[in-house]
Amino acid sequence: MPRWAIRAIRRPWDETEVKTFLAAIKDHRLYAPMMLALIAERPAEVCGLRWDEDVDLEGAGTVAIENTRTLVYDKTLERGQRSKVIEKQTKTEAGKRKLPLPAPVHRALKSFKTLQAAERLQAGEGYENSGYVLVDELGRPFKTDKLRREAYKLMAAAGVRKVRLYDARHACLPWMANNGVPDTVVSAWAGHSDLSFTKRIYVHPDPQSLMAGSEKLAELLS
């Protein structure tokens, strides 16, 4: 089956599932990173985000997507050690972007940074001051596979349908498009270099937006 056909049969979360998931994990340590994944950051982008270089919580309230950390397979390494982390810039120039933080994400990141400061004090010399946003209680940065495993655990605990993190990201982009955000902005937000790709994959009506259309028609026809 071609990749586009596989993508087509995947069903991203709808608005209710997004809200249910976020409400369920509101007090979890990884609430902020999960929100970053939902506002259209790819797993490698979430893992590559750095506090000092990429996040502005006190000024403009932005997050810069410039650095990625991804897990790759290297068959030249010894068996059992063939997965390694590669750190690099975004794949395309369009992927490099600076996003204004939605207010709930801004608040969540500030709380997460405060929590990490407390964890650093508690761990003392055992803390690894890596500088990444997504770290464990000892400051060690996440790999993309760990991010996915933790996300799936949270989905199960929240009682929502299990989806790939890419499909969680897919939930918010069509929501933006269906709620008046111009296609060009949605494409730039997602980090796409091809507007037609964004429109083909992400800009499509969902049942909730179709119901809104029905309600508008009811106003016309009454």
Contacts in CASP RR format, 6 or more apart in sequence:
PFRMAT RR
TARGET T0000
AUTHOR 0000-0000-0000
METHOD contacts of the structure
MODEL  1
MPRWAIRAIRRPWDETEVKTFLAAIKDHRLYAPMMLALIAERPAEVCGLR
WDEDVDLEGAGTVAIENTRTLVYDKTLERGQRSKVIEKQTKTEAGKRKLP
LPAPVHRALKSFKTLQAAERLQAGEGYENSGYVLVDELGRPFKTDKLRRE
AYKLMAAAGVRKVRLYDARHACLPWMANNGVPDTVVSAWAGHSDLSFTKR
IYVHPDPQSLMAGSEKLAELLS
7 201 0 8 1.000
10 163 0 8 1.000
10 164 0 8 1.000
10 167 0 8 1.000
10 170 0 8 1.000
11 163 0 8 1.000
11 167 0 8 1.000
12 163 0 8 1.000
12 167 0 8 1.000
12 168 0 8 1.000
12 170 0 8 1.000
12 171 0 8 1.000
12 174 0 8 1.000
13 21 0 8 1.000
13 160 0 8 1.000
13 161 0 8 1.000
13 163 0 8 1.000
13 167 0 8 1.000
13 168 0 8 1.000
13 171 0 8 1.000
14 171 0 8 1.000
14 206 0 8 1.000
14 207 0 8 1.000
14 208 0 8 1.000
15 171 0 8 1.000
15 175 0 8 1.000
15 206 0 8 1.000
15 208 0 8 1.000
17 160 0 8 1.000
17 161 0 8 1.000
17 171 0 8 1.000
18 38 0 8 1.000
18 168 0 8 1.000
18 171 0 8 1.000
18 172 0 8 1.000
18 175 0 8 1.000
20 158 0 8 1.000
20 159 0 8 1.000
20 160 0 8 1.000
21 34 0 8 1.000
21 154 0 8 1.000
21 155 0 8 1.000
21 158 0 8 1.000
21 160 0 8 1.000
22 31 0 8 1.000
22 34 0 8 1.000
22 35 0 8 1.000
22 38 0 8 1.000
24 154 0 8 1.000
24 157 0 8 1.000
24 158 0 8 1.000
24 159 0 8 1.000
24 160 0 8 1.000
25 31 0 8 1.000
25 34 0 8 1.000
25 154 0 8 1.000
25 157 0 8 1.000
25 158 0 8 1.000
28 34 0 8 1.000
28 154 0 8 1.000
29 112 0 8 1.000
29 115 0 8 1.000
29 137 0 8 1.000
30 150 0 8 1.000
30 154 0 8 1.000
31 108 0 8 1.000
31 111 0 8 1.000
31 112 0 8 1.000
32 105 0 8 1.000
32 108 0 8 1.000
32 109 0 8 1.000
32 111 0 8 1.000
32 112 0 8 1.000
32 133 0 8 1.000
33 46 0 8 1.000
33 112 0 8 1.000
33 133 0 8 1.000
33 134 0 8 1.000
33 142 0 8 1.000
33 147 0 8 1.000
34 151 0 8 1.000
34 154 0 8 1.000
35 104 0 8 1.000
35 105 0 8 1.000
35 108 0 8 1.000
36 46 0 8 1.000
36 49 0 8 1.000
36 63 0 8 1.000
36 105 0 8 1.000
36 109 0 8 1.000
36 133 0 8 1.000
37 43 0 8 1.000
37 46 0 8 1.000
37 147 0 8 1.000
37 151 0 8 1.000
37 165 0 8 1.000
37 168 0 8 1.000
37 169 0 8 1.000
38 168 0 8 1.000
38 169 0 8 1.000
38 171 0 8 1.000
38 172 0 8 1.000
39 99 0 8 1.000
39 102 0 8 1.000
39 105 0 8 1.000
39 172 0 8 1.000
40 169 0 8 1.000
40 172 0 8 1.000
40 173 0 8 1.000
40 189 0 8 1.000
40 190 0 8 1.000
40 191 0 8 1.000
41 49 0 8 1.000
41 63 0 8 1.000
41 65 0 8 1.000
41 169 0 8 1.000
42 68 0 8 1.000
42 165 0 8 1.000
42 166 0 8 1.000
42 169 0 8 1.000
43 70 0 8 1.000
43 144 0 8 1.000
43 147 0 8 1.000
43 148 0 8 1.000
43 165 0 8 1.000
43 166 0 8 1.000
44 68 0 8 1.000
44 69 0 8 1.000
44 70 0 8 1.000
44 144 0 8 1.000
45 65 0 8 1.000
45 67 0 8 1.000
45 68 0 8 1.000
45 90 0 8 1.000
46 133 0 8 1.000
46 134 0 8 1.000
46 147 0 8 1.000
47 68 0 8 1.000
47 69 0 8 1.000
47 70 0 8 1.000
47 132 0 8 1.000
47 134 0 8 1.000
47 141 0 8 1.000
47 142 0 8 1.000
47 143 0 8 1.000
47 144 0 8 1.000
47 147 0 8 1.000
48 67 0 8 1.000
48 68 0 8 1.000
48 69 0 8 1.000
48 87 0 8 1.000
48 132 0 8 1.000
48 133 0 8 1.000
48 134 0 8 1.000
48 141 0 8 1.000
49 55 0 8 1.000
49 63 0 8 1.000
49 65 0 8 1.000
49 67 0 8 1.000
49 132 0 8 1.000
49 133 0 8 1.000
49 134 0 8 1.000
50 67 0 8 1.000
50 131 0 8 1.000
50 132 0 8 1.000
50 133 0 8 1.000
51 113 0 8 1.000
51 131 0 8 1.000
51 132 0 8 1.000
51 133 0 8 1.000
52 131 0 8 1.000
53 64 0 8 1.000
53 66 0 8 1.000
53 67 0 8 1.000
54 63 0 8 1.000
54 64 0 8 1.000
54 65 0 8 1.000
54 66 0 8 1.000
54 67 0 8 1.000
54 133 0 8 1.000
55 62 0 8 1.000
55 63 0 8 1.000
55 64 0 8 1.000
55 109 0 8 1.000
55 133 0 8 1.000
56 62 0 8 1.000
56 63 0 8 1.000
56 64 0 8 1.000
57 101 0 8 1.000
57 106 0 8 1.000
57 109 0 8 1.000
57 110 0 8 1.000
57 113 0 8 1.000
60 100 0 8 1.000
61 100 0 8 1.000
61 101 0 8 1.000
61 106 0 8 1.000
62 98 0 8 1.000
62 99 0 8 1.000
62 100 0 8 1.000
62 101 0 8 1.000
63 98 0 8 1.000
63 99 0 8 1.000
63 101 0 8 1.000
63 109 0 8 1.000
64 96 0 8 1.000
64 97 0 8 1.000
64 98 0 8 1.000
64 99 0 8 1.000
65 90 0 8 1.000
65 95 0 8 1.000
65 96 0 8 1.000
65 97 0 8 1.000
65 98 0 8 1.000
65 99 0 8 1.000
65 191 0 8 1.000
66 89 0 8 1.000
66 90 0 8 1.000
66 96 0 8 1.000
67 87 0 8 1.000
67 88 0 8 1.000
67 89 0 8 1.000
67 90 0 8 1.000
68 87 0 8 1.000
68 88 0 8 1.000
68 89 0 8 1.000
68 90 0 8 1.000
68 91 0 8 1.000
69 85 0 8 1.000
69 86 0 8 1.000
69 87 0 8 1.000
69 132 0 8 1.000
69 141 0 8 1.000
69 143 0 8 1.000
69 144 0 8 1.000
70 85 0 8 1.000
70 86 0 8 1.000
70 88 0 8 1.000
70 144 0 8 1.000
71 83 0 8 1.000
71 84 0 8 1.000
71 85 0 8 1.000
71 86 0 8 1.000
71 143 0 8 1.000
71 144 0 8 1.000
71 145 0 8 1.000
72 83 0 8 1.000
72 84 0 8 1.000
72 85 0 8 1.000
72 86 0 8 1.000
73 82 0 8 1.000
73 83 0 8 1.000
74 82 0 8 1.000
74 83 0 8 1.000
74 84 0 8 1.000
75 82 0 8 1.000
77 84 0 8 1.000
83 145 0 8 1.000
85 143 0 8 1.000
89 96 0 8 1.000
90 96 0 8 1.000
90 191 0 8 1.000
92 191 0 8 1.000
92 193 0 8 1.000
93 193 0 8 1.000
94 188 0 8 1.000
94 191 0 8 1.000
94 192 0 8 1.000
94 193 0 8 1.000
95 191 0 8 1.000
95 192 0 8 1.000
95 193 0 8 1.000
97 188 0 8 1.000
97 189 0 8 1.000
97 191 0 8 1.000
99 189 0 8 1.000
101 109 0 8 1.000
109 133 0 8 1.000
112 133 0 8 1.000
116 135 0 8 1.000
116 139 0 8 1.000
119 127 0 8 1.000
119 137 0 8 1.000
119 138 0 8 1.000
119 139 0 8 1.000
120 127 0 8 1.000
120 129 0 8 1.000
120 139 0 8 1.000
123 137 0 8 1.000
123 138 0 8 1.000
123 139 0 8 1.000
126 138 0 8 1.000
127 138 0 8 1.000
127 139 0 8 1.000
128 135 0 8 1.000
128 138 0 8 1.000
128 139 0 8 1.000
128 140 0 8 1.000
129 139 0 8 1.000
130 139 0 8 1.000
130 140 0 8 1.000
130 141 0 8 1.000
131 141 0 8 1.000
132 139 0 8 1.000
132 141 0 8 1.000
132 142 0 8 1.000
134 141 0 8 1.000
134 142 0 8 1.000
134 147 0 8 1.000
135 141 0 8 1.000
135 142 0 8 1.000
136 142 0 8 1.000
142 150 0 8 1.000
147 165 0 8 1.000
148 164 0 8 1.000
148 165 0 8 1.000
151 165 0 8 1.000
151 168 0 8 1.000
152 162 0 8 1.000
155 161 0 8 1.000
155 162 0 8 1.000
155 163 0 8 1.000
156 162 0 8 1.000
163 171 0 8 1.000
169 190 0 8 1.000
170 201 0 8 1.000
170 202 0 8 1.000
173 186 0 8 1.000
173 189 0 8 1.000
173 190 0 8 1.000
173 198 0 8 1.000
173 202 0 8 1.000
173 203 0 8 1.000
174 202 0 8 1.000
174 203 0 8 1.000
174 204 0 8 1.000
174 206 0 8 1.000
175 206 0 8 1.000
176 185 0 8 1.000
176 186 0 8 1.000
176 189 0 8 1.000
177 183 0 8 1.000
177 186 0 8 1.000
177 202 0 8 1.000
177 203 0 8 1.000
178 203 0 8 1.000
178 205 0 8 1.000
178 206 0 8 1.000
178 208 0 8 1.000
178 209 0 8 1.000
179 209 0 8 1.000
181 189 0 8 1.000
183 195 0 8 1.000
183 198 0 8 1.000
183 199 0 8 1.000
183 203 0 8 1.000
184 195 0 8 1.000
186 198 0 8 1.000
186 202 0 8 1.000
186 203 0 8 1.000
187 194 0 8 1.000
187 195 0 8 1.000
187 197 0 8 1.000
187 198 0 8 1.000
187 199 0 8 1.000
190 198 0 8 1.000
190 202 0 8 1.000
192 198 0 8 1.000
END
